[in-house]
């Protein structure tokens, strides 16, 4: 599913089993600000 923009608040992707390809624009601070939270949500607490 394509998605563009910052991570929504309280995103829960812990049940996702899909492969994710994240493409970040070099100067898109609005999206970069949520990058770490998106990674954590995708990992579901796993490292």
Buried (B, 14 or more C-beta within 10 A) or exposed (E): EEEEEBBEEEBEBEEEEEEEEEEEEEEEEEBEEBBEEBEBBBEEEEE
